[in-house]
Amino acid sequence: MHVAQRFERFLDTYRRPDGQRWGGAELEKATGGIVTRSYITNLRKGRMENPGLEKMRAIAKAMGFPPEMWFEEDLGGEGGLPAGPEGRGILLGLSTSSRPSRTLRAVSPTRMQRWPA
């Protein structure tokens, strides 16, 4: 999944405290200027192939999701993430439902290294 598609799913799932969808100006303010409004626009339009880890962390912190979710392979299947705490619980493996928990990674799959046995 392209980072722009992933970001759109996050925007749909992780709303501002007032329930509204995050916009560029709000994210710029919430990240203390680490992520600018124009950067958010470029990210949403797919112009960013590989956003920096600092920016990804700042967006995750502002929006209220674990930064590791940027690297999650399965974001809830075709239907996407369920809205609200249910979606967060499934992805973090904390849900009491019968769905299997997901394994989270803190690094990009292309940067993962094999450890000697």
Secondary structure, DSSP 8 states (H G I E B T S, - for coil): --HHHHHHHHHHHS--TTS----HHHHHHHTTTSS-HHHHHHHHTT--SS--HHHHHHHHHHHTS-GGGGG-S-SSGGG---STHHHHHHHHT---SSS------SS-GGG------
